[in-house]
Every structure is written in C-alpha cells, then in structure tokens.
Amino acid sequence: MSAFKIETGTLIFSSTDTGTITFSLNYKRNPTVVVLAESDINVFVASISKTSAIIKASSQYSGNIQYQIISND
C-alpha cells in the first residue's frame, strides 16, 4: 500500500530570482511541488529531484513563497 506524504513551508526570497527547497521527508520518486508567491509575481518549479526542488521567479523578488510537497509513494 502506498503512503501519502505532504510537506508545507515557506521559502524566503531576498532580492533573488532563484531558491532551493530541501525536502524533509524521503521520497522514492520525484514528488509534486506546488508554489505560490505572496505578491504579484510568477513563480515556478525549474527542476525537481527526490531530495530538493529549484524554484524560479519571473524577476528579482523579495518576499515569501509558500510551498506544498505532495507524494503518494
């Protein structure tokens, strides 16, 4: 039977367009990562692995990025 896993948190950007989320839980395959900026800026997952994700913004940004990491492995 698969184990459902979820992590949530905040990634802080400080005059940058790139940040890294390091996962707290262990995943057998790449989880799904959902990101949301607290301001009017586009943020997206640039790359993902079983241990971390690189988050990019459309321009330099100072503020918080909320994230959820979801897996059913």
Secondary structure, 3 states (H helix, E strand, C coil): CCCEEEEEEEEEEEEEEEEEEECCCCCCCCCEEEEEECCCCCEEEEEECCCEEEEEEEEEEEEEEEEEEEEEC
